[in-house]
Amino acid sequence: KGKPRGIQAARKLRTHRKDQRWASKPFLKAHLPSKYQKPFGGASHAKGIVLEKIGIEAKQPNSAIRKCVRVQLVKNGKKIAAFVPNDG
């Protein structure tokens, strides 16, 4: 046996291929809004370089200026804002 062959088999081949692509990890990484597209890339911690100190205002109904820093991650170069505990 094997895959369907014949003049009318194109739709079945195409849809089966479309379904089977989701079984491959590289395809999933590229096409899902998943942990791989987040700044940490699925990790719990990441190393970075501090670019600047910033103060981020708290959302309503709280009122405060949270001490944060802009950080560029070493692993992928993405820039994020990180909270600094025990500061101020």
N, C-alpha and C positions, 0 to 999 in steps of 0.2 A: 504493500500500500504506500502511504506517504501523503504528501499534501495534495489537495484537489487540483486536477489539471483539466483543461478544457476551455471551450470558448466562453462559457458562462461562469467561470470560477473567480473572476477578478474581485467581485465585492467580498466574497468570503475570504480570500487571501488578504485583502486590504484590511478588513475589520479584525481578523485574527492577529495580523501583525501589529495593529494599533493597540490591541489589548495586551499582547505579550511584551510590548516595549516597557510597560510599567513594572515588569519583573526585574528590570535591570537597574542596579543601584546608581550608576552615573546618570541615567535618564531621570530617575526620581530626584536626584540632587539638583538637576537643572530645571525641573518643571514643577516642583511642589513648593508652595510657600511654607517651607519647613525650617527646622532648626539650622540647616546649613546656610540659610540666607540671613540669619541673624548675625549681629556683629561678632559674637563669641564663637560662632560656628559650632554650636552644640556643646561647648565646654562650660564648666562652671566658673573658672577663673581665666584671666588672660593678662599678659604682660603688656605694658604700654609706656609711652613717653609723655610726660606732662607738657602741654603746650602753653596753657594759661590758666589762671585762677579766675573763676567767675562766680557770681551770686545768682542763684535761681530763685525766683519768688514762688512761694507755696501757692497751691490752688485754693480757691474758695472752699470753705469759709475760713480757712486758716490764714494767718498773716505772719510771714517770716521770710527772711532771706537765707536760703540754704547755701552753705559753702560747698561749692563744687569745683571741679577742674575739667578742662577740655583735655582729653587724652587721645593720642594716636596709637592704635594697637600695633604691636610688632608683627603679629602673624598675618594680618591682611591689610594693614594701612588704613583701616576705617577710623574715623574720628567720632568719639562719643563723649558724653558728659558723665562724669563719675562723681558720686557723692563722697565727701571727705568727713568721716566721723570724728567726733571730739575736737572740732575746730570752731571756735567762736561760741 
